[in-house]
Each structure stands twice: as C-alpha cells, then as structure tokens.
C-alpha cells in the first residue's frame, strides 16, 4: 500500500490580466508603423521581469500590426519583426517604456493598474 501523496502547491498566476485594457490597446494603430490593419496586443517582456515563456502583465502591452503583408507598406508586420529580430533590437531607439506609460495613463483601467503596481512595489 502506498503512503498518501504530498499535495502540490498550486501555481499562483500573478500576471495581471484585463480584457478591457487589451481592448483599449487594440483600438489604436500600430505603435511603430501606424498601420490600422491586423493590430494585436503585443506584450513587451523587456524590462518586465517576466521569464522566457511567460507573458508579462497586460499593462505592459502596446499595439503592433501582425501577420505577413499586414502593415501599410505590405511588409511583414511589426509584431512578427519584433519576434524575429528580438525585443532589444526591435525597440532600440524607441522609448517603449514611455509608450507603455502613456497607454497606462490613458487606459480605462488606470486606477486599477496603479493600485496593483503600488502593491507590488511596497511589498
């Protein structure tokens, strides 16, 4: 007869998710090329502390065009380019942190985002 199993600790998903904030982000043109077709919510891992294979919080998202021939010049979408070149190269020369902050300030979920961020920094 086997002894009782040790219960596994449940993984706590600490990622902040907000369909409302994502819908707000999706309502803008691509942050890089200003295309209005195939715009997706692109999570920016750079500076987020999220590990590989783990999405950062929804407030660390910007709108980028996605797919082949998706931007105004019928080139590979900015979201695809971000993944191909890597975030450091893609965002070099662009102030992505200021862009993220601008979306937070304008977001309908601003107060909730600020509260969560404050909780996380204060302990």
Beta strands, then each sheet from edge to edge (+ up, - down):
strand 1: 39-43
strand 2: 61-65
sheet 1: 1+ 2-
end
